[in-house]
């Protein structure tokens, strides 16, 4: 480990002196790589004069840029230069990074600077970054660092420059079931115009049944329910019909069932809840089953929240006697039953809408429903 300069030593030890940027000229790179020095430069850059910023810039670019971009503390200084530098400085910073975008995107600290650069550079430089990743996009998507760069490109770059989106076709199932790929796919559905997103959505619909039961795919299906076009939402809900109880009892699909109950139109919601109330041919009582189940009980709680009018009264009429029965003979499900019992006493608001309890209260003991 290299020795600190006397200037940095004094900076770290002398807490009474009022330091300014001019006091550390000639040592900017060293300070940038030091935890306390980096924080000092970041704070000063926010209010620095044009001359001060230029002096900092000149010590870093071009010789030391790649070193600092990949440094645990230095990367924050480069990010601040993108935020507060002149447009010319931002352009020159990005120019120095060009030719290294793939490597930086896959690097823990470099990926943060690449993302920041994408936010502040002009479209022609954004397009240059995209071209450098051509042929490596899926590698980036699957990478813990690189996926964030791909997400940022999708959010910030004009869709007609994102040729790599076409490479996702044929890989929608693979992306949806990947820890990072599912996030990238959600950004595509969120930010891309219909003409670019539609082929991905159509492919997605082919795998809805499988994806709603996947630990990552269920988030993508929830996203479609939350943000998709009405006809996409309808297609997902159609896949749930006839298997609501089965899916409600599934660790991951139960999240989709809840989201469907929240996002469905009134008619579809009524049909889904009706299915949960209907006794099965084998005599199974779905309400009793759901009350006992570690995942389905949350779907039942959601149904109690969103059901309306006579259907809500009928559902309460089915739940209450079962609840009393289970209270009398069982202590195994007390936590779940307590939550359900509270919902029975909730009354619709004056607007006619059911009172909605915050998801974090209801779902406190289960996997989060969003990613």
Residue frames relative to the residue before (quaternion, step in Angstrom):
aa qw qx qy qz dx dy dz
X 1.0000 0.0000 0.0000 0.0000 0.00 0.00 0.00
X 0.4306 -0.7230 0.4774 0.2529 3.60 -0.77 1.02
X 0.5324 -0.6323 0.4668 0.3144 3.53 -1.18 0.66
X 0.4818 -0.6514 0.5001 0.3057 3.56 -1.13 0.64
X 0.5205 -0.6139 0.4901 0.3347 3.54 -1.19 0.60
X 0.6400 -0.5190 0.3896 0.4114 3.60 -1.20 0.40
X 0.6215 0.5527 -0.3453 0.4349 3.59 1.07 -0.73
X 0.6868 0.4591 -0.2862 0.4855 3.59 0.88 -0.91
X 0.6016 0.5570 -0.3499 0.4533 3.57 1.07 -0.71
X 0.6789 0.4792 -0.2925 0.4731 3.56 0.89 -0.94
X 0.6184 0.5571 -0.3390 0.4385 3.58 1.01 -0.85
X 0.7070 0.4676 -0.2630 0.4608 3.57 0.93 -0.92
X 0.7456 0.4150 -0.2222 0.4717 3.59 1.09 -0.64
X 0.7220 0.4195 -0.2413 0.4945 3.59 1.10 -0.70
X 0.0923 -0.8442 0.5280 0.0110 3.57 -0.04 1.30
X 0.6276 0.5627 -0.3418 0.4154 3.59 1.20 -0.26
X 0.6084 0.5708 -0.3536 0.4230 3.59 1.14 -0.56
X 0.3524 -0.7087 0.5693 0.2224 3.58 -1.05 0.77
X 0.1704 -0.8266 0.5333 0.0566 3.56 -0.25 1.28
X 0.1140 -0.7561 0.6410 0.0662 3.54 -1.20 0.71
X 0.6865 -0.4815 0.3394 0.4263 3.57 -1.24 0.33
X 0.6388 0.5550 -0.3404 0.4100 3.57 0.96 -0.84
X 0.6087 0.5791 -0.3481 0.4160 3.59 1.19 -0.52
X 0.7652 0.3509 -0.1950 0.5033 3.59 1.15 -0.43
X 0.3174 0.7349 -0.5370 0.2661 3.62 1.17 0.32
X 0.7229 0.3451 -0.3096 0.5123 3.53 -0.92 1.00
X 0.7596 0.3003 -0.1638 0.5532 3.57 1.30 -0.31
X 0.2818 0.8081 -0.4830 0.1855 3.59 1.28 0.26
X 0.6728 0.4999 -0.3075 0.4504 3.59 0.86 -0.93
X 0.6554 0.5039 -0.3152 0.4659 3.57 0.92 -0.89
X 0.6631 0.4997 -0.3039 0.4671 3.59 0.90 -0.91
X 0.6326 0.5517 -0.3315 0.4308 3.59 1.01 -0.80
X 0.7153 0.4401 -0.2457 0.4841 3.58 1.10 -0.68
X 0.6196 0.5050 -0.3398 0.4956 3.57 1.30 0.12
X 0.5837 -0.6231 0.3817 0.3540 3.59 -0.88 0.89
X 0.7376 0.4060 -0.2329 0.4867 3.58 0.78 -1.00
X 0.6368 0.5312 -0.3206 0.4577 3.56 1.06 -0.77
X 0.6355 0.5325 -0.3195 0.4588 3.56 1.01 -0.84
X 0.6629 0.5050 -0.3071 0.4596 3.57 0.90 -0.91
X 0.6251 0.5442 -0.3254 0.4553 3.57 1.05 -0.79
X 0.6747 0.4842 -0.2961 0.4719 3.60 0.86 -0.96
X 0.6263 0.5457 -0.3383 0.4422 3.59 0.94 -0.85
X 0.6796 0.4911 -0.2922 0.4600 3.57 0.87 -0.96
X 0.6832 0.4957 -0.2885 0.4520 3.58 0.92 -0.89
X 0.6260 0.5579 -0.3468 0.4202 3.61 1.01 -0.73
X 0.5924 0.6006 -0.3641 0.3947 3.59 1.11 -0.60
X 0.7960 0.2209 -0.1128 0.5522 3.59 1.12 -0.63
X 0.3819 0.7600 -0.4591 0.2564 3.60 1.28 0.16
X 0.4993 -0.6136 0.5154 0.3296 3.57 -1.24 0.51
X 0.6832 -0.4704 0.3557 0.4307 3.57 -1.27 0.26
X 0.6525 0.5212 -0.3140 0.4517 3.57 0.99 -0.85
X 0.6506 0.5151 -0.3154 0.4603 3.59 0.96 -0.86
X 0.6617 0.5032 -0.3110 0.4607 3.57 0.92 -0.89
X 0.6416 0.5301 -0.3264 0.4480 3.58 0.99 -0.80
X 0.6520 0.5123 -0.3176 0.4599 3.60 0.97 -0.80
X 0.6267 0.5082 -0.3265 0.4923 3.59 1.03 -0.75
X 0.6505 0.5428 -0.2997 0.4387 3.54 0.92 -1.00
X 0.6936 0.5043 -0.2850 0.4282 3.57 0.82 -0.98
X 0.6441 0.5117 -0.3335 0.4606 3.60 1.11 -0.53
X 0.7128 0.4614 -0.2450 0.4680 3.56 1.17 -0.58
X 0.7820 0.3111 -0.1389 0.5219 3.57 0.88 -0.98
X 0.6201 -0.2699 -0.7358 -0.0352 1.50 -1.79 1.78
X 0.5250 0.7227 -0.3845 0.2331 3.57 1.18 -0.61
X 0.8131 0.3107 -0.1297 0.4748 3.60 0.94 -0.83
X 0.3970 0.7644 -0.4490 0.2375 3.56 1.27 -0.04
X 0.7081 0.4675 -0.2871 0.4446 3.61 0.74 -1.00
X 0.6006 0.5530 -0.3497 0.4595 3.57 1.11 -0.65
X 0.7338 0.4379 -0.2448 0.4581 3.58 0.79 -1.02
X 0.5813 0.5865 -0.3743 0.4220 3.58 1.07 -0.68
X 0.7589 0.3758 -0.1881 0.4974 3.58 1.02 -0.82
X 0.5459 0.6372 -0.3808 0.3885 3.58 1.28 0.12
X 0.6046 -0.6105 0.3866 0.3351 3.55 -1.03 0.86
X 0.7668 0.2788 -0.1699 0.5526 3.60 1.09 -0.65
X 0.6302 0.5818 -0.3266 0.3970 3.56 1.04 -0.79
X 0.5910 0.6029 -0.3748 0.3832 3.59 1.05 -0.70
X 0.6334 0.5470 -0.3365 0.4316 3.58 1.07 -0.68
X 0.6126 0.5358 -0.3444 0.4680 3.59 1.11 -0.65
X 0.6525 0.5013 -0.3162 0.4722 3.59 0.95 -0.86
X 0.6269 0.5300 -0.3380 0.4602 3.59 1.00 -0.77
X 0.6529 0.5106 -0.3147 0.4626 3.59 0.99 -0.80
X 0.6223 0.5268 -0.3452 0.4648 3.59 1.07 -0.66
X 0.6298 0.5046 -0.3377 0.4844 3.60 1.05 -0.67
X 0.6796 0.4979 -0.2957 0.4504 3.59 0.98 -0.76
X 0.8363 0.2442 -0.0720 0.4855 3.57 0.83 -1.01
X 0.5220 0.6463 -0.4182 0.3674 3.60 1.23 -0.06
X 0.5982 -0.5176 0.4438 0.4211 3.57 -1.31 0.09
X 0.6570 -0.5057 0.3612 0.4268 3.57 -1.22 0.31
X 0.6181 0.5391 -0.3411 0.4594 3.58 1.07 -0.71
X 0.6534 0.5078 -0.3154 0.4645 3.60 0.95 -0.83
X 0.6409 0.5207 -0.3217 0.4633 3.58 0.98 -0.83
X 0.6457 0.5240 -0.3121 0.4594 3.55 1.00 -0.87
X 0.6807 0.4844 -0.2866 0.4690 3.58 0.93 -0.90
X 0.5981 0.5455 -0.3553 0.4673 3.59 1.07 -0.69
X 0.6876 0.4769 -0.2776 0.4719 3.56 0.87 -0.99
X 0.6047 0.5613 -0.3514 0.4425 3.60 1.04 -0.77
X 0.6709 0.5064 -0.2922 0.4562 3.56 0.97 -0.88
X 0.6652 0.4953 -0.2970 0.4733 3.59 1.14 -0.60
X 0.5371 0.6462 -0.4044 0.3611 3.58 1.16 -0.54
X 0.7164 0.3657 -0.3205 0.5003 3.53 -1.00 0.91
X 0.7526 0.3184 -0.1735 0.5497 3.56 1.31 -0.27
X 0.3514 0.7919 -0.4599 0.1948 3.59 1.28 0.07
X 0.6424 0.5157 -0.3428 0.4516 3.62 0.91 -0.78
X 0.6735 0.4952 -0.2972 0.4613 3.57 0.82 -1.00
X 0.6832 0.4863 -0.2913 0.4602 3.58 0.88 -0.92
X 0.6335 0.5497 -0.3296 0.4334 3.59 1.04 -0.76
X 0.7116 0.4380 -0.2439 0.4922 3.56 1.13 -0.65
X 0.6137 0.5612 -0.3346 0.4433 3.57 1.30 -0.14
X 0.6327 -0.6104 0.3252 0.3483 3.57 -0.92 0.96
X 0.7767 0.3076 -0.1656 0.5241 3.59 0.87 -0.92
X 0.6003 0.5840 -0.3492 0.4204 3.55 1.09 -0.69
X 0.6268 0.5568 -0.3484 0.4193 3.58 1.01 -0.78
X 0.6219 0.5440 -0.3440 0.4460 3.58 1.12 -0.61
X 0.6637 0.4909 -0.3016 0.4770 3.56 1.01 -0.81
X 0.6162 0.5343 -0.3497 0.4610 3.59 1.00 -0.77
X 0.6475 0.5149 -0.3181 0.4630 3.60 0.94 -0.85
X 0.6637 0.4991 -0.3048 0.4663 3.57 0.93 -0.90
X 0.6277 0.5415 -0.3326 0.4496 3.57 1.00 -0.83
X 0.6309 0.5536 -0.3308 0.4314 3.58 0.93 -0.92
X 0.6538 0.5300 -0.3102 0.4420 3.59 1.06 -0.73
X 0.8080 0.3471 -0.1287 0.4584 3.58 1.02 -0.78
X 0.6368 0.5303 -0.3512 0.4359 3.62 1.16 -0.24
X 0.5827 -0.5992 0.4144 0.3603 3.61 -1.17 0.50
X 0.7236 -0.4819 0.2874 0.4019 3.60 -1.24 0.45
X 0.6478 0.5240 -0.3512 0.4271 3.62 0.93 -0.74
X 0.6679 0.4687 -0.3079 0.4893 3.60 1.05 -0.66
X 0.5768 0.5585 -0.3742 0.4641 3.57 1.11 -0.60
X 0.6547 0.5195 -0.3024 0.4584 3.56 0.98 -0.91
X 0.6160 0.5397 -0.3388 0.4632 3.59 1.09 -0.70
X 0.6244 0.5287 -0.3290 0.4715 3.59 0.99 -0.83
X 0.6519 0.5214 -0.3136 0.4525 3.58 0.92 -0.95
X 0.6606 0.5193 -0.3129 0.4428 3.59 0.90 -0.92
X 0.6399 0.5327 -0.3347 0.4412 3.59 1.01 -0.71
X 0.7034 0.4499 -0.2662 0.4817 3.57 1.15 -0.54
X 0.3877 0.7311 -0.4757 0.2982 3.59 1.29 -0.08
X 0.8013 0.2434 -0.2043 0.5069 3.55 -0.86 0.98
X 0.7461 0.3498 -0.2006 0.5299 3.58 1.27 -0.21
X 0.3744 0.7748 -0.4573 0.2245 3.58 1.29 0.05
X 0.6793 0.4834 -0.3097 0.4571 3.60 0.84 -0.90
X 0.5884 0.5493 -0.3614 0.4706 3.58 1.14 -0.60
X 0.6620 0.4973 -0.2957 0.4764 3.57 0.98 -0.87
X 0.6267 0.5555 -0.3351 0.4317 3.57 0.97 -0.88
X 0.7259 0.4369 -0.2373 0.4753 3.57 0.98 -0.87
X 0.6140 0.5746 -0.3337 0.4259 3.58 1.28 -0.16
X 0.5773 -0.6280 0.4070 0.3267 3.58 -1.01 0.87
X 0.7299 0.3740 -0.2219 0.5274 3.59 1.14 -0.63
X 0.6843 0.5392 -0.2863 0.3988 3.54 0.84 -1.02
X 0.5993 0.5882 -0.3742 0.3935 3.59 1.04 -0.67
X 0.6243 0.5468 -0.3434 0.4397 3.58 1.08 -0.65
X 0.6208 0.5293 -0.3342 0.4720 3.58 1.12 -0.69
X 0.6510 0.5039 -0.3167 0.4712 3.59 0.94 -0.87
X 0.6328 0.5249 -0.3326 0.4620 3.60 0.96 -0.80
X 0.6656 0.5051 -0.3052 0.4569 3.57 0.94 -0.89
X 0.6243 0.5297 -0.3392 0.4632 3.59 1.00 -0.76
X 0.6564 0.5103 -0.3099 0.4612 3.58 0.94 -0.90
X 0.6735 0.5061 -0.2886 0.4549 3.58 1.03 -0.80
X 0.8237 0.3420 -0.1080 0.4392 3.57 0.90 -0.99
X 0.7185 0.4562 -0.2523 0.4604 3.59 1.08 -0.64
X 0.5898 -0.5823 0.4294 0.3587 3.55 -1.09 0.77
X 0.5486 -0.6654 0.3929 0.3192 3.62 -0.76 1.02
X 0.6448 0.5362 -0.3396 0.4260 3.61 1.02 -0.70
X 0.6460 0.4844 -0.3209 0.4950 3.60 1.30 -0.17
X 0.6369 0.5453 -0.3158 0.4441 3.57 1.28 -0.24
X 0.0545 -0.8451 0.5318 -0.0014 3.55 0.59 1.15
X 0.5990 0.6087 -0.3628 0.3729 3.57 1.11 -0.61
X 0.5133 0.6518 -0.4290 0.3573 3.61 1.17 -0.40
X 0.6167 0.5568 -0.3494 0.4331 3.58 1.05 -0.70
X 0.6110 0.5581 -0.3558 0.4343 3.61 1.17 -0.50
X 0.5760 0.5843 -0.3812 0.4260 3.59 1.25 -0.23
X 0.5399 0.6190 -0.4102 0.3962 3.58 1.18 -0.44
X 0.7624 0.2871 -0.2496 0.5235 3.54 -0.86 0.96
X 0.7366 0.3598 -0.2136 0.5314 3.58 1.29 -0.19
X 0.3232 0.7899 -0.4797 0.2037 3.59 1.25 0.21
X 0.6516 0.5028 -0.3240 0.4665 3.59 0.94 -0.82
X 0.6528 0.5168 -0.3074 0.4608 3.56 0.94 -0.90
X 0.6639 0.4960 -0.3010 0.4718 3.58 0.94 -0.88
X 0.6725 0.5287 -0.2975 0.4238 3.57 0.89 -0.96
X 0.7430 0.3950 -0.2138 0.4962 3.58 1.08 -0.71
X 0.5733 0.5598 -0.3815 0.4609 3.58 1.27 0.37
X 0.6059 -0.6077 0.3772 0.3483 3.58 -0.97 0.89
X 0.7616 0.3180 -0.1796 0.5354 3.60 0.98 -0.83
X 0.6047 0.5874 -0.3496 0.4087 3.56 1.06 -0.73
X 0.6329 0.5418 -0.3439 0.4332 3.58 1.01 -0.75
X 0.6313 0.5205 -0.3318 0.4695 3.59 1.12 -0.61
X 0.6441 0.5201 -0.3183 0.4618 3.56 0.96 -0.88
X 0.6565 0.5108 -0.3138 0.4578 3.58 0.93 -0.89
X 0.6353 0.5222 -0.3319 0.4621 3.60 0.99 -0.74
X 0.6293 0.5140 -0.3381 0.4748 3.61 1.04 -0.72
X 0.6092 0.5434 -0.3525 0.4575 3.60 1.04 -0.73
X 0.6977 0.4719 -0.2722 0.4652 3.57 0.83 -0.99
X 0.6687 0.5163 -0.2905 0.4493 3.57 1.14 -0.66
X 0.8278 0.3014 -0.1090 0.4604 3.58 0.82 -1.00
X 0.6582 0.5264 -0.3361 0.4205 3.62 1.05 -0.55
X 0.5309 -0.6100 0.4771 0.3441 3.59 -1.08 0.68
X 0.7300 -0.4648 0.2963 0.4041 3.54 -1.28 0.51
X 0.6710 0.5261 -0.3218 0.4115 3.60 0.82 -0.93
X 0.6982 0.4353 -0.2683 0.5011 3.60 1.13 -0.59
X 0.7116 0.4677 -0.2579 0.4565 3.58 1.00 -0.82
X 0.5727 0.6537 -0.3751 0.3224 3.59 1.06 -0.73
X 0.6612 0.4927 -0.3409 0.4514 3.67 0.81 -0.81
X 0.6409 0.5153 -0.3249 0.4670 3.59 1.05 -0.72
X 0.6505 0.5202 -0.3079 0.4598 3.58 1.01 -0.84
X 0.6536 0.5165 -0.3202 0.4511 3.57 0.92 -0.89
X 0.6449 0.4991 -0.3123 0.4873 3.56 1.04 -0.78
X 0.6219 0.5607 -0.3294 0.4362 3.55 1.03 -0.81
X 0.6455 0.5484 -0.3228 0.4223 3.58 0.95 -0.89
X 0.5960 0.5797 -0.3611 0.4224 3.60 1.13 -0.53
X 0.7746 0.3406 -0.1579 0.5089 3.58 1.17 -0.55
X 0.2710 0.8162 -0.4861 0.1551 3.60 1.26 0.17
X 0.6714 0.5253 -0.3079 0.4224 3.56 0.80 -1.03
X 0.6867 0.4729 -0.2671 0.4832 3.55 0.98 -0.89
X 0.6947 0.5136 -0.2826 0.4167 3.55 0.88 -0.98
X 0.6388 0.5335 -0.3527 0.4276 3.58 0.97 -0.70
X 0.6907 0.4457 -0.2724 0.5002 3.59 1.26 -0.35
X 0.5764 0.5942 -0.3653 0.4257 3.57 1.30 0.07
X 0.5888 -0.6240 0.3849 0.3402 3.58 -1.03 0.78
X 0.7495 0.3021 -0.2007 0.5538 3.60 1.16 -0.50
X 0.6209 0.5787 -0.3371 0.4073 3.57 1.02 -0.78
X 0.5993 0.5848 -0.3719 0.4007 3.59 1.05 -0.65
X 0.6123 0.5502 -0.3542 0.4438 3.60 1.13 -0.59
X 0.6344 0.5257 -0.3281 0.4621 3.57 1.05 -0.76
X 0.6606 0.4924 -0.3078 0.4758 3.59 0.95 -0.87
X 0.6228 0.5232 -0.3402 0.4719 3.60 1.02 -0.71
X 0.6287 0.5432 -0.3341 0.4450 3.56 1.02 -0.81
X 0.6366 0.5180 -0.3247 0.4702 3.59 1.00 -0.83
X 0.6506 0.5117 -0.3174 0.4628 3.59 0.96 -0.82
X 0.7008 0.4880 -0.2544 0.4538 3.55 1.00 -0.88
X 0.8455 0.1950 -0.0314 0.4961 3.56 0.82 -1.05
X 0.5343 0.6734 -0.3933 0.3261 3.59 1.23 -0.21
X 0.6402 -0.4762 0.4217 0.4308 3.53 -1.35 0.09
X 0.6596 -0.5269 0.3472 0.4083 3.62 -1.11 0.55
X 0.6825 0.4831 -0.3155 0.4486 3.62 0.92 -0.81
X 0.6104 0.5203 -0.3591 0.4773 3.61 1.15 -0.48
X 0.6254 0.5296 -0.3247 0.4721 3.55 1.03 -0.81
X 0.6472 0.5330 -0.3102 0.4481 3.55 0.97 -0.90
X 0.6463 0.5256 -0.3215 0.4502 3.58 0.99 -0.82
X 0.6494 0.5053 -0.3201 0.4696 3.58 0.97 -0.81
X 0.6705 0.5016 -0.3007 0.4565 3.57 0.88 -0.95
X 0.6061 0.5595 -0.3480 0.4456 3.58 1.08 -0.70
X 0.6489 0.5139 -0.3153 0.4641 3.60 1.09 -0.71
X 0.6403 0.5250 -0.3229 0.4585 3.59 1.15 -0.53
X 0.5944 0.6045 -0.3679 0.3820 3.56 1.04 -0.75
X 0.7710 0.3049 -0.2536 0.4983 3.55 -0.91 0.96
X 0.7933 0.1986 -0.1296 0.5607 3.59 1.22 -0.25
X 0.2210 0.8166 -0.5065 0.1666 3.58 1.15 0.56
X 0.6708 0.4942 -0.3171 0.4530 3.60 0.86 -0.89
X 0.6434 0.5251 -0.3171 0.4580 3.56 0.93 -0.91
X 0.7054 0.4551 -0.2639 0.4750 3.58 0.86 -0.96
X 0.6154 0.5589 -0.3474 0.4337 3.59 1.06 -0.71
X 0.6937 0.4668 -0.2685 0.4783 3.58 1.14 -0.62
X 0.5787 0.5862 -0.3707 0.4290 3.58 1.28 -0.07
X 0.5972 -0.6200 0.3776 0.3411 3.57 -0.91 0.95
X 0.7840 0.3192 -0.1642 0.5064 3.59 0.84 -0.97
X 0.6627 0.5164 -0.3154 0.4413 3.59 0.93 -0.86
X 0.5581 0.6088 -0.3991 0.3981 3.60 1.13 -0.51
X 0.5960 0.5527 -0.3595 0.4583 3.59 1.14 -0.60
X 0.6455 0.5128 -0.3095 0.4739 3.57 1.04 -0.82
X 0.6197 0.5435 -0.3410 0.4520 3.59 1.01 -0.79
X 0.6487 0.5142 -0.3118 0.4665 3.56 0.94 -0.87
X 0.6728 0.5009 -0.2973 0.4561 3.54 0.86 -1.01
X 0.6288 0.5352 -0.3340 0.4546 3.59 1.03 -0.77
X 0.6515 0.5138 -0.3164 0.4597 3.59 0.96 -0.82
X 0.6629 0.4981 -0.2977 0.4730 3.57 1.10 -0.69
X 0.7938 0.3839 -0.1620 0.4430 3.57 0.82 -1.06
X 0.5403 0.6480 -0.4062 0.3511 3.59 1.16 -0.42
X 0.5154 -0.5793 0.5073 0.3760 3.56 -1.24 0.39
X 0.7281 -0.4728 0.2709 0.4159 3.57 -1.24 0.45
X 0.6679 0.5110 -0.3104 0.4432 3.59 0.93 -0.88
X 0.6793 0.4830 -0.2908 0.4698 3.59 0.89 -0.95
X 0.6266 0.5368 -0.3350 0.4549 3.57 1.01 -0.81
X 0.6334 0.5387 -0.3211 0.4533 3.56 0.98 -0.89
X 0.6651 0.5095 -0.2967 0.4583 3.58 0.94 -0.92
X 0.6620 0.5088 -0.3100 0.4547 3.60 0.92 -0.88
X 0.6765 0.4763 -0.2985 0.4759 3.59 0.93 -0.86
X 0.6005 0.5625 -0.3486 0.4487 3.57 1.07 -0.77
X 0.6367 0.5342 -0.3184 0.4560 3.56 1.02 -0.83
X 0.6703 0.4980 -0.2956 0.4641 3.58 1.03 -0.78
X 0.6776 0.4853 -0.2839 0.4741 3.59 1.21 -0.42
X 0.6184 0.6000 -0.3271 0.3879 3.58 1.21 -0.53
X 0.4308 -0.6931 0.5072 0.2769 3.65 -0.71 1.01
X 0.4524 -0.6909 0.4982 0.2639 3.57 -1.06 0.78
X 0.6664 -0.5205 0.3568 0.3972 3.57 -1.26 0.44
X 0.6887 0.4676 -0.2857 0.4747 3.58 1.10 -0.63
X 0.6225 -0.5771 0.3271 0.4153 3.57 1.28 0.20
X 0.4228 0.7134 -0.4585 0.3195 3.58 1.29 -0.03
X 0.2605 -0.7352 0.6068 0.1529 3.55 -0.98 0.90
X 0.3610 -0.7774 0.4670 0.2173 3.62 -0.25 1.23
X 0.6405 0.5378 -0.3363 0.4329 3.59 0.97 -0.83
X 0.6511 0.5014 -0.3075 0.4798 3.58 0.96 -0.89
X 0.6399 0.5339 -0.3173 0.4526 3.57 0.97 -0.91
X 0.6923 0.4844 -0.2789 0.4563 3.57 0.88 -0.95
X 0.6264 0.5471 -0.3435 0.4363 3.57 1.00 -0.75
X 0.7133 0.4500 -0.2447 0.4783 3.57 1.09 -0.73
X 0.6548 0.5717 -0.3100 0.3851 3.57 1.14 -0.61
X 0.5355 -0.6745 0.4143 0.2943 3.58 -0.95 0.94
X 0.7437 0.3404 -0.2198 0.5317 3.61 1.16 -0.46
X 0.6754 0.5236 -0.3051 0.4202 3.58 0.88 -0.95
X 0.5668 0.6082 -0.4030 0.3828 3.61 1.09 -0.53
X 0.6287 0.5255 -0.3403 0.4612 3.59 1.14 -0.58
X 0.6187 0.5233 -0.3388 0.4781 3.57 1.10 -0.66
X 0.6289 0.5215 -0.3265 0.4753 3.58 1.03 -0.78
X 0.6300 0.5255 -0.3333 0.4646 3.59 0.97 -0.80
X 0.6586 0.5013 -0.3105 0.4675 3.56 0.96 -0.89
X 0.6288 0.5331 -0.3353 0.4561 3.60 1.00 -0.81
X 0.6463 0.5145 -0.3169 0.4660 3.58 1.00 -0.80
X 0.6424 0.5298 -0.3203 0.4517 3.58 1.09 -0.65
X 0.8107 0.3408 -0.1483 0.4523 3.56 0.79 -1.03
X 0.5034 0.6381 -0.4408 0.3809 3.61 1.21 -0.24
X 0.1941 -0.8001 0.5628 0.0738 3.55 -1.12 0.70
X 0.8698 0.1961 -0.1044 0.4406 3.49 -1.36 0.39
X 0.8519 -0.1046 0.0976 0.5038 3.54 -1.04 -0.90
X 0.6210 0.5474 -0.3553 0.4342 3.57 1.04 -0.71
X 0.6423 0.5195 -0.3223 0.4623 3.56 0.99 -0.81
X 0.6519 0.5075 -0.3149 0.4674 3.58 0.96 -0.85
X 0.6456 0.5191 -0.3169 0.4619 3.58 1.01 -0.82
X 0.6518 0.5117 -0.3108 0.4656 3.57 0.99 -0.86
X 0.6398 0.5091 -0.3189 0.4794 3.58 0.97 -0.85
X 0.6405 0.5400 -0.3132 0.4473 3.56 1.05 -0.83
X 0.6657 0.4732 -0.3004 0.4926 3.58 1.15 -0.56
X 0.6876 0.5039 -0.2831 0.4394 3.57 1.00 -0.82
X 0.6605 0.5732 -0.3336 0.3521 3.57 0.80 -1.01
X 0.6977 0.4486 -0.3124 0.4630 3.68 0.75 -0.87
X 0.6179 0.5321 -0.3460 0.4641 3.59 1.05 -0.70
X 0.6330 0.5472 -0.3178 0.4460 3.53 1.04 -0.86
X 0.6600 0.5049 -0.3030 0.4665 3.56 0.93 -0.93
X 0.6258 0.5523 -0.3125 0.4536 3.54 1.05 -0.85
X 0.7129 0.4608 -0.2462 0.4678 3.52 0.84 -1.09
X 0.5945 0.5532 -0.3590 0.4600 3.58 1.09 -0.63
X 0.6801 0.5213 -0.2813 0.4321 3.54 1.01 -0.91
X 0.8287 0.2852 -0.0979 0.4716 3.55 0.89 -1.00
X 0.7910 0.2765 -0.1423 0.5268 3.59 1.17 -0.19
X 0.1669 -0.7652 0.6113 0.1135 3.53 -1.17 0.66
X 0.4627 0.7370 -0.4072 0.2775 3.56 1.32 -0.12
X 0.7927 0.3053 -0.1446 0.5074 3.58 1.05 -0.68
X 0.1938 0.8502 -0.4791 0.1009 3.56 1.18 0.44
X 0.6560 0.5227 -0.3276 0.4349 3.59 0.91 -0.87
X 0.6720 0.4833 -0.2932 0.4785 3.58 0.91 -0.93
X 0.6777 0.5124 -0.2991 0.4345 3.54 0.88 -0.97
X 0.6120 0.5608 -0.3438 0.4391 3.56 1.06 -0.73
X 0.6536 0.5057 -0.3085 0.4710 3.58 0.99 -0.85
X 0.6521 0.5086 -0.3119 0.4677 3.57 0.99 -0.86
X 0.6431 0.5453 -0.3217 0.4308 3.57 0.94 -0.92
X 0.6339 0.5334 -0.3283 0.4538 3.58 0.99 -0.81
X 0.6637 0.5178 -0.3072 0.4438 3.58 1.01 -0.81
X 0.5968 0.5822 -0.3689 0.4109 3.59 1.09 -0.62
X 0.7197 0.4433 -0.2423 0.4762 3.55 1.09 -0.70
X 0.4949 0.6319 -0.4434 0.3989 3.57 1.29 -0.01
X 0.1799 -0.7785 0.5916 0.1080 3.55 -0.98 0.83
X 0.5868 -0.5742 0.4233 0.3832 3.60 -1.08 0.63
X 0.5148 -0.6365 0.4784 0.3178 3.58 -1.12 0.66
X 0.7103 -0.4588 0.3158 0.4303 3.56 -1.27 0.24
X 0.6425 0.5306 -0.3305 0.4431 3.58 1.13 -0.59
X 0.5564 -0.6144 0.3955 0.3956 3.55 1.26 -0.18
X 0.5933 0.5583 -0.3717 0.4450 3.58 1.26 -0.20
X 0.4957 -0.6511 0.4690 0.3324 3.61 -1.00 0.71
X 0.5198 -0.6092 0.4912 0.3426 3.54 -1.15 0.63
X 0.2038 -0.7962 0.5613 0.0975 3.57 -0.73 1.06
X 0.2737 -0.7431 0.5893 0.1604 3.54 -0.77 1.05
X 0.5843 -0.6109 0.4016 0.3523 3.56 -0.97 0.85
X 0.5635 -0.6388 0.4070 0.3297 3.60 -0.91 0.94
X 0.6506 0.5326 -0.3497 0.4132 3.60 0.95 -0.77
X 0.6080 0.5227 -0.3616 0.4758 3.58 1.21 -0.39
X 0.7035 0.4718 -0.2640 0.4613 3.53 0.86 -1.02
X 0.7822 0.3614 -0.1672 0.4791 3.55 0.90 -0.96
X 0.2769 0.8206 -0.4779 0.1468 3.56 1.25 0.25
X 0.7597 0.3805 -0.2121 0.4828 3.59 1.04 -0.63
X 0.7067 0.4442 -0.2692 0.4804 3.59 1.19 0.24
X 0.7143 -0.4222 0.3387 0.4435 3.51 -1.37 0.07
X 0.5281 -0.6253 0.4552 0.3507 3.66 -0.89 0.82
X 0.4270 -0.7344 0.4708 0.2379 3.58 -1.00 0.79
X 0.7399 0.2935 -0.2320 0.5591 3.59 1.25 0.04
X 0.2503 -0.7661 0.5770 0.1325 3.53 -1.21 0.55
